[in-house]
Amino acid sequence: MDWVPIVFASFKVLALGIAMFFAIKWHYDQGEKGERRAVLRTGVTMAAIFVLALLAVGLIAFVLSRMLGLDLSFP
């Protein structure tokens, strides 16, 4: 049973890699059609939303761990 996580992780990496390749290729092809400014604006907006969501999740995790009394100090 030690091979199961290796196979599942390999499949996940392969599937996500293929999906990311085709997603990037599709968006690049859409940008070549002359909508370059709109695609760039959408990309920047999505990146900003992702960064804000990442910060929010980190802050919520930090506050929740403090409320539960977890020790977050470095040694």
SULDABEL-V749630 format. One record per residue. N is the residue number from 1. OMEGA is omega as a letter, one per 30 degrees, with the letter a starting at -180 (NA if undefined). Layout:
BEGIN
N;OMEGA  N;OMEGA
END
This chain:
BEGIN
1;l  2;a  3;a  4;l  5;l  6;l  7;a  8;l  9;l  10;l  11;a  12;l  13;l  14;a  15;l  16;l  17;l  18;l  19;l  20;l  21;a  22;l  23;l  24;l  25;a  26;l  27;l  28;l  29;l  30;l  31;l  32;a  33;l  34;a  35;a  36;a  37;l  38;l  39;l  40;l  41;l  42;l  43;l  44;l  45;l  46;l  47;l  48;l  49;l  50;a  51;l  52;l  53;l  54;l  55;l  56;l  57;l  58;l  59;l  60;l  61;a  62;a  63;l  64;l  65;l  66;l  67;l  68;l  69;l  70;l  71;a  72;a  73;l  74;a  75;NA
END
